[in-house]
Amino acid sequence: MMSRTTIHDVAAEAGVSVATVSKAVNGRYGVAEATVTRVLAAAERLGYESSLVASSMRSRRTGVVGVLVADFEPFSAEVLKGVGAALHGSGYDVLAYAGASRGAVGGWERRSLQRLSGTLIDAAILVTPTVLGATADIPVVAVDPHTGRADLPTVEADSRGGALEATRYLIELGHREVGFLAGREDLRSAGLREAGYRAALAEACIPFDTRLVEPGRYEQEAAREAAHRLLRAERRPTAVFAANDLSALALLEVAAELGIHVPDALSIVGFDDIPEASRRSVPLTTIRQPMGQLGAVAAELVAALMRGETLDQTHVILPTRLIPRATTAPPA
């Protein structure tokens, strides 16, 4: 394994003192232009990068925006891509940091901010934070927070509208027995998706039936167990709206295991449009929420705050849209 290039290596390569290297790479006065050129050339040849922590101690800035998540899963990964694309060429680096550990999910954003702010990052984007009361001395923007809008600037997709469109679509295909694989009870967006599902049933004068609702909790194993209960029930739905794509894909797998053909005997609609949704042998009909755009808008907001600007809008809701694919059809 190659050792990390140090400031001493650069000094030896350029034939100057460590103090001169420090001044040259940090743009401080007192070094001749020719010497600066020689030092920077030596640093580039050796692949030297000054320490972020050391730089922040000197200038109080690191040039890094942190994207803090509880865990890396499809949604946070797509948001991260959006942040990276929006900040490309801006002069800011992006640091991805997973803050939950040993199953202790609640409050992870507070711990992450305490560890990183002021030393490693100049601003933070929190993805699905559990707590919005986390204080920091740096600009912070939240994406899809558990509890919805608060004092922090927030960005989220139209969960209720997307769920309403998904359930309407199944009803318009002719389904009356429409099941629902619910999300996590602690997430506001999951509650909004259930509200959209219920609203579509009410529009069509279809009574809400708790026997057609199971908790998938956005987790593959929980969704599989819920799918078994739905599909083995005496009153089996002819269609199911799942609150996220991971749950919908788990439902698709269970249906195949039970010999239930999709979409002839069962229609399925998900929510998110993660990359895996379109790659299955039976591509998933889903509600596309603009995950990359969520990250991009969050990056624009946090960059504006870093410039000292006042935001015109502190809570942004982005539209969703239905992506029909092969898992939906009229009931047999």
N, C-alpha and C positions, 0 to 999 in steps of 0.2 A: 504494500500500500504506500502511495506517495505521501510524504508529509506536506503539510500546508506551508506555502511560501510565507515567510515572515518579513517584517520591515527590515530586519537585520540582513536578510538575503538581498533585498533590493539595495541597501546601502553598500554592501560589498560589491555587487554587480556594477553599480554606478560610480563607485570610488568616492563616496561622500559619507558624511556622518548620518546616524539615525535621525538626529534632529533636523537635518537638511531634508531628508526624505519626507518626514512628517510635514514640514512646511510646504514642500513642493506638491504633495498629493492632496493637501487640504487647501491649496491656493492662498497661503499666507504670505505676507511680505517678507523681504529680507533674503531672497534667493534670486540669483541672476537668471535671466531668461534662458540662457544656454544650459545652465545647470538643471533648471526645471525640465527642459526638453529631454536632457539625458536621463534624469531620474524617471520621468514618465515612460520613456522608451524601455528602460530596464524593468519597470513595473509591469509593462505590457508583455515583455518577453517571458517573464517569470510567472505571469498570471496572478499578480498580487492584487488583492482587494483589501482595503482597510477595514478594520473591525466595525460592524454596525454599532456595537455598544460604545466603543471608543469614540466614534464619530458623534454619537448622540450626546456623550458627555461634553464634547467640545462645542458643538453647535446647537444642541437641544433639538436637532432634527435628524431623522434617519433616511427620509425619502421612501419609506415603506408604508403601505396600507395593508393592515391585517384583515384577512377574511376568517372569522372565528366561527367554527361549527361545533355541534355536539359530537358529530361523527361524520365520516365520509360515506355518503350513500348517493344514489342517482340524482336526487333533487339538489343537494348541496354541491355536487360535482358540476352540474350544469350551471348553477348560479356562479360558481367560481370561474368557469370559463367565460361567462359574460363580464365579470369584473375584470379579468385579465385582458379581454378584447378591448373594453372601454378605456383602460389605462395604458394600453400599448402605445408607446411613443410619447407618453406624458411626462416621462422622467421619474415616475414612481414605480417602485418594485411592488410585487404582491407577495405576501406571506400567508400561506394557508396553515391554519392551526386548529387541531381537533382538541376540544377542551374537556369533554366528559371522560371519566376514567372509573374503572371498577364498578360500573353500573350506577354511579352517582351522577345522574343526568341533571337534576334540578340545581340551578344556580351556577352552572359551569361558566356562564359568561362573566360573572363577577370575578371568579378565579383567573380566567384567561386575561381579562383586562388588567387585573392587578399585576400579573406576571409580565405583561408585554408593554403596556402603555408607558410612555416616557423613556423607555430604554431601547425597544426594538421597533416600535411602530409609531407613526405620526397620526394615524386615524384607524378606525375599526368599522368593519361591516359585520354585524351579527346575523347569522342565518338561523332562522327559527329559534330565537332566544326564548327561554322559559321565564325570564325576569326582565322587565324593562326598567326597573329601578336601579340598574347598575350604573354607578357614577364613575366618571373618568375625566381626566384633564385633557382629553383629546376629542376631536369630533367623532361621533358614533351614529351610524345609521343601521336600522334593523330591517331585515327581509323576512316577511311572513312570520311575525312574532306570534307566540302562543296566545297572547291575550289581546291582540289587536293594537290599534293606535294608542299612543301615549305621548309623553313629552318628547320622546325621541322622534326624529324623522323616520318614517316607515314606508316600505314598498311591499305590495302584495298583489296577487291576482284576484280576479272576481270569482271567488269560490262558489258563492250562492248562484250567480248567474250561469256559471259553467255547469253546475249540477242540475239546475233547472232545464238547461238546454239538453243535457244528456238524457234526462228522464222523459222530457217531452218527445224526444226523438224515438225512444223505445215505444212510447204510447202511440205516437203517430204511425209506427210500423204495425200497430194492431195489438200490442201486448197489454194485458190487463193485470196479470200476475207479475208485477215488477218488484224484484227483491233489491236489497241494499246491503252492501258490505261496508260498514261504517269505519271511520278512522279513529284516531285517539281522542278520548273524551276531554283531555286537557288542552287540545288545540282549537283555537277559535275557528281556523279555516275548516277543520273537520265538522264543527257544528254548523257552519254556514253551508257546507255541502249537504248535510242532512236536511237543513232548512229548504234548500233548493229542491231536493228530492220530494219532500213533503208538499211543497208548493205546486209542483207539477202534477202530483196525484190529485190535489184539491181542485186544480183547474179542470181536470178531466172527470171530476166527480167520482174518483176511485178512493174508497176508504183506506186510510192508513192502517196497516196490519203489522203488529209487532212480530208476528210469526215469520214475516218475510224480511226481517232485519237481523243481521248478525254483526258482532264487532270484529273487524279485521285488524284494527289498531295499527294499520300501516306496516305490519310485520308479516313476513312470509309465512312463518309457522302458524301464527295466530289466524292469518287469513285462510290457510289450508284447513285448519280445524273448523273455522266458520263455514267454509265452502262445503265441507262434508255435511255439516248440520243442515245447511240450506238444500243441498241436492239430494239428501236422503230423507227429507221431511215428507210427510204424507201429502202436504200441499206444497208441491215443488214449483218455484217460479219458472216462467218461460223466458224471463229476461232478468238480468241483474246489473245494476249500476254499482261499481266499486269506487270507493272514495279516493283510491290512487291506483296507479298502474301495477305496482308490485302486488297488490291484492287481486287485481283483475287477472294478472298472469298466473297467480296461484290458483284462482278459480278455474282458469282454462286448463291447467294441469290436472286438477281434481276431476273435472268433467271428463277428460280423456281417460283417466284411470277408471271411472265408473261407466264408461261406454256411452256417455251422453254426447251426441254430436253437436258441435258448434259450427255454424249458427242454426242448423235445422231444428234442433230440439232445445237449444238454449242460446240466447243472445247475450253478449257481454259488452259493456262500455266501461272504460277506465277513466282516469283523470291524471294528467301530467304530460303525456307523450314523451316519456323517457326513450332513449335510443332503442332499448330492447323491445319496445312496443311494436315497432315496424319490422323487426328482424325475425319474428317467430314464423313458423311454417304457416300458421293462421294469424296474419297480422291483426293487431288489436285496434278496434274502434275506440277512440278515446277523446277526451277534452284536452286540447293543447293549452297549457298555460305557458306563457313565454318566459321560461326559466332563465335563459340567457339574458333576456331583456330586463328581468328583475335585477340581476347582478349589474347590468350596465347602468340602469337608472340609479341604483344604490351608489355605484362608483361616481356617477356625475354629481349626486347630492353631496357625497362626502368630499369630493374635490372642491366643490363650491364652498363648503364650510371651511376647508383648509385654506382657501383664499380669503377668508374673512367675510364672505358674502352672506346676505340674509336670503333665505330660501323663500321663493314665491309660494311654493306648495310643500307642506311638510308631511302630507300623507298621500301617496300615489297608489291608485288601483288600476291595474292593467287588464285589458279585456282578454277573454279566453275564446276559443272557437272549437267547434266539433270537427273531428277528423274521421269520417266514415271509412272503415276498412272491412275486413272479412269476417268479423265476429258478430255481425248483426244482420238480421233478416226478419221478415214477417213471421209470426208464429205458424207452425205447421197446421 
